[in-house]
Amino acid sequence: MNSMNDTGVGAGPAAGRTGHPRRLRGLAVTGFIATLAAMVATTLAAALAQAVGVDFEVFDSGESIPLSGFAVVTGFFSVVGVVIAVALLRWSARPARRFVWTAVSLTAVSLVPPFLAGATPATTTALLGLHLVPAAVMIPALARSLRTRTG
């Protein structure tokens, strides 16, 4: 029995695959575009939440999370997702499947901090939704891109 078939992870960089740099570059471009879309969607959703009265004040500090903060944090963690996708494309036998499991798991973990932020129920609910917005953009875009590059 081959251990590569058991784990689905190869020991080396995608042996026998042709056009490897082009596939990585294509995934990175898709990731960049999806990151921009996630940043815009999350910032617009936060602006909409503010417009209906959510204050985004956390930890009883008296300061609110600025809209630019949502864009920056979304951009950072979206890039982390792209890096994970690129690594899986390079080293996994089933990159799309592993990416979806990893990204969904990390999204679930990201839903914990809003409950610990000491915010109002409206702010907590909005923050939970704002964690799901970029996930709804990034996960399908990167998973689809991984499938087209491995299938």
N, C-alpha and C positions, 0 to 999 in steps of 0.2 A: 504494500500500500504506500502510495506516495504522500508524504506529509504535506506537500503543497495542496493536494486535493482535500486534505482534512481541514486545513486552516483557511484556505483561500488566499493566503499571502505568500508571495514569492520571496525568495531570499535576495534577489538582485533586482536591479531596475528594469522592469518590464522586458524581459528577455524575448527576443524574436519579434518585437513590435516595430513596425516601420512608421516613419513620419512622426516619431516621438516628440521632437521639439515643436512641430506644428500643432500637435494635439494639445500640448501643454499651453502653448501660446493662445490657441483658440479657447481653451477653458479659462485662461486668465482674462481674455477680452470679455467673454461672457460674464465672468465674475465681476469685472470692473463695471460693466453696464448694469448688472443686477444690483451691485452695491450702490451706485448712484440712484437707481430707482427705489431701493429700500430706504435710502437716506431721505429722499424727497417724500415718499409715502409716509414714513414715520413722522417727519417734521410737520407735514400737512395734517396728519391725524392728531398730533399734539396741539397744533394751532386750533384745530376744530374743538378739541377738548377744552382748551383754554377759553375759547369763545362761548362755550356753554357753561362756564363757571368753575372748571377744575383749576385749582391753584398750583399744583405740583410742588407744594411745600412739604419737605420731608425732614424728619428728625427734629421737629419743633425748633428749627434754627431760625425761622422767620424768613429764610431765603427760599425762593422757588427755583426749580430747575429751568434754565433758559431754553428757548427753542433750539438755539445753536448747540446746546449740550446733547439734545436728542440726536441731532445730525452727526455730531462727532462720535458719540458712543456707538451709534448704529453703523457708521462707516468703519470704525475700528473692528467691531466684532464681525462685521460682514467680511472684511479682509481676512480675519482669522478663519472664517468658514471657507473662503477661497483657497487659503493655504492648505487647509485640511483636505479639500477636494483635489487639489493638485498632488498632494502627497499620496492620496489614495489612488489616483489615476496612475501614478508612477509605480506604486508598490503593491497594490491589491489586485487580486484576480477578479474581484467583484466590486469595483469602486463605487458604482451608483448605489447599490444596495447598502454597502457599508457607510457611505456618506449619509444616506437618509436616516439610518439607525443612529449614527453619531449625532447628526444635527438635531434630530427630534429629541434625543436624550439631553443634549446640551440646552435646548430650548426649554425642556421641562425643568431642568435645574435652574434656569434663569428666571423661572416664575416664583422662586422662593424669596429673593430679596425684597420685592414690593411688599410682602407681608411683614417684613422686618423693619421697614423704613419709618415706622411711626407716623404714617400719613393718615389722612381722613379716608373713609371708605370710598369716596368718589375718586380720590387721587390713586388709591391702591388699585381700584378697578381699571382706571385709565392706564396706569403703568402696566398692568397685566396685559391689556389689549395692545399697548405699544411694544410689548415684547413679542407679541404674535404677528404684528404687521410685517416686520422685516423677515421673520421666519417664513411667512406666507409668500414673500417675494423670492428670497434667496434659495430656500430648499428646493422648490420645483425647478427653478432656473438652472441651478447647478446639477441637480440629479438628471435632468433632461440632457444637459450638455455632456455629462459623464456617460450617459447611455449612448449618445450618438458617436462618442469617441472610442467606445469599446466594442460596439456591436457591429 
